Amino acid sequence: MDRRVVVTGVGVVASPGVGKERFWAGITSGRSFVGPITRYDASRRKVRIASQIADDQLAPYLNGDSLALPNRIYVYTRIAADMALEESELDLEELGPGRCGVVLGTSTGPTPASLAAFFSGGSEGMEEEDGASLGWLKAFPATLVRRLELERGAQGFSTVVSTGCAAGNDAIGVAMEAVSWGLADMVLAVGAEAPIEPATVQAFDNIRALSHCNDDPEHASRPFDLRRDGFVISEGAVVLVLEERGRALLRGARILGEIRGYATTTDAYHATAPCPDLEKASLAIRRALDQAGVQPRDVDYLSAHATSTPLGDTVETNLVKRVFGEHAYEMPVSSLKSIMGHASGAAGAMQAVANLLTLEHQVLVPTVNLSEPDPECDLDYVPNQPRPADVRCIVQQTFGFSGKNSVLVLAAA
């Protein structure tokens, strides 16, 4: 792990904004981007709200792409990749053979949307591709990686990470390891999800994970608030260009931040509930800090998973206090999901972009809709409005079903 890994480009397609400038303006606006579902007829369903990407935000970037249900995740990812590579100013042809890689983090990828369209009789976007591959291949997450590799000429390290809600975080971690271990000089770390379709929304609601605050969507996602009743589903794609630091400096690249540490553990306890002893979650944070070479007291800000579920937010608060001790009460903590809902496998990658922008602008993203704090959630959650701060080191944590714990440590360039 002697090769340091930096980020030299990012692209983001999300409900608060398309492109990092609009995204940053959205997530520091102090408002929520949750509203009624318009993607399909949800009028008779128990959950009628989501955080959708407005089609008019995408119009300037479509380049003839269709926004049919099965194609959305491909469109989101292509736009994000274009933005990230443009910012990095990296000429992929200058990389040696097999030195450019792709790691996709997704929970289900294009599978639900593609199958929903197929079984409903819809064929738009499911036609044969290149006269060879059948349309149903678009339902495979690996096909999304294949598309990126064909478009970008990436012929190196390649994999799909599907660890549920922690997938975006893990994709960045795996990409970091590939560069650090010398398996690649540059890797596109991708988090992508397009879950706003009936089957996925119903599945999350069946396990009692979603908010039913249909009459007040802007206040439905409220982590750490006493009245929280579940998360709001979201969508989008993020691409980060991860590069070996020496190479980035040699070519004069602008470094947005450094990925200093990564660790992952599994509770092996329950399908949806976190293990109450917090042992493996604590271990993940400590291992990431050890790899980054920092102590808990060195962390300036913690980017929480904080989905707005009654159990999850309380457990995460207890986890922060367990690992950081007294420093937990001095260290600001906030939740991006309060603003834009939960993008499942893309959520960790979206957190990473928000945190890189926090390092750039020295402003903390707020936890909106925090009007009546839960007494069991007693930390500084940066309520409702962004806050200037001196931030050099950030811990970012995400958790997934089956007790998945994933932690990144990001640092200023």
Secondary structure as UniProt FT lines:
FT   STRAND          5..14
FT   TURN            15..16
FT   STRAND          17..18
FT   HELIX           20..27
FT   STRAND          35..36
FT   TURN            43..44
FT   STRAND          49..51
FT   HELIX           55..58
FT   HELIX           59..61
FT   TURN            63..64
FT   HELIX           69..71
FT   HELIX           72..88
FT   HELIX           92..94
FT   TURN            97..98
FT   STRAND          100..105
FT   TURN            109..110
FT   HELIX           111..119
FT   TURN            120..121
FT   TURN            124..125
FT   TURN            130..132
FT   HELIX           135..139
FT   HELIX           141..152
FT   STRAND          158..161
FT   HELIX           164..166
FT   HELIX           167..180
FT   TURN            181..182
FT   STRAND          186..193
FT   HELIX           198..206
FT   TURN            207..208
FT   TURN            214..215
FT   HELIX           217..219
FT   TURN            223..224
FT   TURN            226..227
FT   STRAND          233..234
FT   STRAND          236..244
FT   HELIX           245..250
FT   TURN            251..252
FT   STRAND          257..266
FT   TURN            276..277
FT   HELIX           279..292
FT   HELIX           296..298
FT   STRAND          301..303
FT   HELIX           310..324
FT   HELIX           325..329
FT   STRAND          333..334
FT   HELIX           337..340
FT   HELIX           344..346
FT   HELIX           347..361
FT   STRAND          363..364
FT   TURN            368..369
FT   TURN            375..376
FT   STRAND          387..388
FT   STRAND          393..400
FT   TURN            401..403
FT   STRAND          404..411
//
